[in-house]
Amino acid sequence: MTEHDAVIVGSGINSLACGALLARAGWDVCILEREAELGGAIKTAELTEPGYVHDVFSAWHPLWVGGPAHAELADELSARGLEYLNSEHPTATAFPDGSAAFLSMSADSNAAEHGPAWTSAMAAVGAQAELVFGVLGTELWSRSGAGLAVSAYRRLGRRGLAAFGGEVVQSSRDWLSTTFDSESTRGLLAPWVLHTGLGPDAATSGFMNRVIAFAVEAGGMPIPRGGGARLVDALVRLIEDNGGTCRTGTDVDRVLLSDGRARGVRTAAGEVVTAGRAVVCNVTPTQLYGRLLELGGEVAEAGRRFRFGRSEMQIHYALSEPGRWDGDERLGRTAVVHLTPGLDGVSRAVNEAERGLLPAEATVVVGQPLTLDGSRAPDGAGLLWIQLQELPWHVKGDAAGELDTSDGSWTEALRERYADRIQQRIAHHIPNFERSIRKRVVLSPADLQAANINLEQGDPYSGSLALDQNLLWRPFARQPGHRTPVRGLFHIGASTWPGPGLGGGSGTLVARELLRHRIPASSHLFRFRKSRR
């Protein structure tokens, strides 16, 4: 039996952020990871061919670089080898007719491309930045959350606060349609709500659209030199340098309770690891209340009924040469390019996926890490990171009427045939694409679930973000926030507030509570360090 101050189950970004902050404060921290590698959804590997370095799951780190944990730890992580790279060309949308829309890190360029409505919209977010990012960086069910509400009431008044609340729950469609006359601007921003687990017609998607547009203009699309695992490596070294322990291949199967309090965990191998102060679990509610805890009652039952959102597919390409885009030459220099017909196209694909269909014209996320970091592939080669966020877990049919879905599950054949459809979409925009492919690796929703226990049902965001599982009600209304029915047991990860994304937000919030002092929640948010190659 081994004893520590805190035992953290899982090694995703929230676990590592929490562990690093606690270890720096003198806590004896032990992180236990069931897989062979630390990092959770951050994994870097030569997945296709030697010399091609792929971020296998997540890839882009704007939320981390703009978040409070990075602000607190940046210098120490840099001293341990972490270097972020950025670009003036973070994102664009390429439309089927060959036109494109761009979002840069230049406010003047964005105003010139998208008109005065852009300037007004970003100014409105900036004017409320303390409140906007305070919502995202505060434990809402806490004294701090109540303080934020009181501060907002004093600043905005009753009507102003009601108006802000309306903006928070507004859909992306409503915000985009009433703010921008340009269909291309709407098509530029609409795909970004997919990266928050929402669709453009969902409640709160308009709020997230505002936040993302503001954040991308301010902070770009940073990535670590050499791959996302460099962030993991630096955090692990920081924890270990402060006396902490990070273990792989250690599957936890039970949280141990005594007198209504969490006292430690038991591993699948029968080892007991005790925690003198706290147990922190970075898992989905279905795991916490269905596997790790022996609890009855309404809370446990609600946790086991936690709902998951749409599934995801990823495709990784090793190319013999960089892709040469048709149309605007800036596309070849842009970090993340979305392929979609526009706002209605995104909405249609989301609707098809939520009805159990393979979308006829999915929103394709084309990540081009070589635009920032040339070290990730051999000289003169190309590399693409493809993400598809509009897929069903149980496949009822194909909206295009082309693919056999009679099995209803993600077979290898269905995975590859659907990837063929996406490949043809990309080839429409990059004429030299298919002839330059050296190897393709596809990860279906079933592959993602098999690779990472928190990617349940292939959902990269660890749970539906419908309104009853979002904001004040995340992870679910019976047990919102990061506390659990068990004293000394805390719940973090994408299933908890502030939700998905590589920001380390929930881990930071729990570390703040455990340390009983405030790591500034809003003052550091989105004060990006603009790195360049």
Secondary structure, DSSP 8 states (H G I E B T S, - for coil): -EEEEEEEE--SHHHHHHHHHHHHTT--EEEE-SSSSSSTT--EE--SSTT--EE-S----HHHHTSHHHHHHHHHHHTTT--EE--S--EEEE-TTS-EEEE-S-HHHHHHHH-HHHHHHHHHHHHTHHHHHHHHTS-SSSHHHHHHHHHHHHHHHHHHHHHHHHHHH--HHHHHHHH---HHHHHHHGGGGGGGT--TTSTTHHHHHHHHHHHHHHH---EETT-THHHHHHHHHHHHHTT-EEESS--EEEEEEETTEEEEEEETTS-EEEEEEEEEEES-HHHIIIII----SHHHHHHHT-----EEEEEEEEESS----SS-GGGGG-SEEEE-S-HHHHHHHHHHHHTTEE-SS--EEEE-GGGT-GGGS-TT-EEEEEEEEEE-SS--EETTS-S--TT-S--HHHHHHHHHHHHHHHHHH-TTTGGGEEEEEEE-HHHHHHH-TTSGGG-TTSS---GGGSGGGSS-TTS-SSB-SSBTEEEESTTSTT-SSTT-HHHHHHHHHHHTS---SSSSTT-------
